[in-house]
Amino acid sequence: MNRRTLLFLIPPLFVPTLTLAADNAERLVKGCSELVAIYHQRDQKKMLAGWTTSASDALLAGYCRGVLDEFRRTSLCDTHDWHVQAQRVAQANTSASINELLSHSCGR
């Protein structure tokens, strides 16, 4: 492979990464919104949240919970309550980066 071909192929490799990062931030906000809604619904109806939650909503909520747990494991946060963090992310600006969302969830 010559040098021109290599330079031509490299730039397209970075474009999906930028799009994926924006999608992940949106997915985190949506997932945390679902997580907060599932637990609010559980408290209101006094029944299992799984009975009224779709599989896709449960997966998004699980994504949020996993990201928050992992971030809290490796970072200092002002709270150890994942529900508080999820509420902060759910109320955050959706145009923020994923790092800004996670920092905001920790009270920074």
C-alpha positions, 0 to 999 in steps of 0.5 A: 500500500502506498502512502497516498492510499494510507492517507486517504483511508485514515480520516474516515476511520475517525468520523464514526468515533465522534458520532458514537461519542455523541450517541453515547451521551444521548443514550446515557441521558435517555437511559438515566431518564428511564432508570429514574422513571422505572424506580419512580413507577415502582414506588408509586405502584408498589409492584415490580417495575419489570412488569411495566417496563419494556426490554429496551427501556430496561436495557437503557436503564441498565446501561445508565446504572453500569456507566454510573457504577463504573464511573463512581468506582474510579472517580471521587463523587460527592454521593455514593447514591446511583439514584441521585447521580441518575437524576442529575444526568437525566436533568442535564443538558443533552448536548453535553459530552459524556465526561461532562455528564458524568462529572455533573452526576458527581456534583462537580 
